[in-house]
């Protein structure tokens, strides 16, 4: 049984990220995608198939052409995962800022009499 790939696997590869960026603005056929890279059309076709397995692109057959269209809803899972860490680091930086402000004012570490 084949395990379905996920968006995290899709964005793990720089070529796949570049393909997503390329087709996010407009659908393209595999040949026009391959022209933008310094690898074979077959290598790009493999990457396109992985992106399709991950649900990040839809491949539509139009005559002899395979048109690749971005389906970026799957990236919301990645965004949610990243967001939790963004909030974590914002909290840490806010605490550091508060600490530094107290140091500037000379109030930190001094005992009140």
C-alpha positions as CSV (number, residue, x, y, z in Angstrom):
1,X,0.0,0.0,0.0
2,X,1.4,3.4,-1.0
3,X,1.6,6.0,1.6
4,X,0.3,9.4,0.6
5,X,2.9,12.1,0.7
6,X,2.3,15.4,2.5
7,X,3.0,19.1,2.0
8,X,6.1,18.9,4.3
9,X,7.7,16.3,2.0
10,X,6.8,18.5,-1.0
11,X,8.5,21.6,0.3
12,X,11.6,19.7,1.6
13,X,13.1,19.9,-1.9
14,X,14.3,23.2,-3.3
15,X,13.4,22.2,-6.9
16,X,9.8,21.4,-5.8
17,X,9.6,24.7,-3.9
18,X,10.7,26.5,-7.1
19,X,8.1,24.7,-9.2
20,X,5.4,25.7,-6.7
21,X,6.5,29.3,-7.0
22,X,6.6,29.1,-10.8
23,X,3.1,27.8,-11.2
24,X,1.5,29.7,-8.3
25,X,0.9,32.7,-10.5
26,X,-0.2,30.8,-13.6
27,X,-0.7,27.1,-14.7
28,X,2.1,25.8,-17.0
29,X,2.8,22.6,-18.9
30,X,5.6,20.4,-17.8
31,X,7.8,21.4,-20.8
32,X,7.6,25.1,-19.9
33,X,8.4,24.3,-16.3
34,X,11.4,22.1,-17.3
35,X,12.8,25.0,-19.4
36,X,13.3,27.0,-16.2
37,X,15.6,24.3,-14.7
38,X,19.0,23.0,-15.5
39,X,17.9,19.3,-15.3
40,X,16.1,16.9,-17.6
41,X,12.4,17.1,-18.4
42,X,12.1,13.6,-16.9
43,X,13.6,14.9,-13.6
44,X,11.1,17.7,-13.6
45,X,8.3,15.3,-14.5
46,X,9.2,13.2,-11.4
47,X,9.1,16.3,-9.2
48,X,5.8,17.4,-10.6
49,X,4.4,13.9,-9.9
50,X,5.6,14.1,-6.3
51,X,3.9,17.5,-6.0
52,X,0.7,16.0,-7.4
53,X,1.0,13.1,-4.9
54,X,1.3,15.7,-2.1
55,X,-1.8,17.5,-3.3
56,X,0.0,20.7,-4.1
57,X,-0.7,20.7,-7.8
58,X,-3.3,19.3,-10.1
59,X,-2.3,17.9,-13.4
60,X,-4.9,18.4,-16.1
61,X,-4.6,16.7,-19.5
62,X,-5.3,19.0,-22.4
63,X,-4.8,17.2,-25.6
64,X,-1.2,16.1,-25.6
65,X,-0.2,18.6,-22.9
66,X,-0.2,18.1,-19.1
67,X,-1.1,21.4,-17.5
68,X,0.1,21.9,-13.9
69,X,-2.0,24.1,-11.7
70,X,-1.2,25.1,-8.1
71,X,-3.4,23.8,-5.3
72,X,-1.9,25.7,-2.4
73,X,-4.6,24.9,0.3
74,X,-2.4,22.1,1.6
75,X,0.2,24.6,2.6
76,X,-2.1,25.8,5.4
77,X,-0.9,22.8,7.4
78,X,2.7,23.9,7.0
79,X,1.7,27.5,7.9
80,X,0.0,26.4,11.1
81,X,3.0,24.3,12.1
82,X,5.4,27.2,11.5
83,X,3.1,29.7,13.2
84,X,3.3,27.8,16.5
85,X,7.1,28.3,16.5
86,X,6.7,31.9,15.4
87,X,4.5,32.6,18.4
88,X,7.0,30.8,20.7
89,X,9.9,32.9,19.5
90,X,7.9,36.1,19.6
91,X,7.2,35.4,23.3
92,X,10.8,34.7,24.0
93,X,11.9,37.9,22.3
94,X,9.2,39.9,24.2
95,X,10.5,38.5,27.4
96,X,14.1,39.5,26.4
97,X,12.9,43.0,25.5
98,X,11.2,43.4,28.9
99,X,14.4,42.2,30.6
100,X,16.6,44.6,28.7
101,X,14.3,47.5,29.4
102,X,14.5,46.7,33.1
103,X,18.3,46.6,32.8
104,X,18.4,50.0,31.1
105,X,16.3,51.5,33.8
106,X,18.6,50.0,36.4
107,X,15.7,48.4,38.2
108,X,16.6,44.8,37.6
109,X,18.5,43.0,40.3
110,X,18.3,45.9,42.8
111,X,16.5,45.1,46.0
112,X,14.0,47.6,47.3
113,X,14.7,49.0,50.7
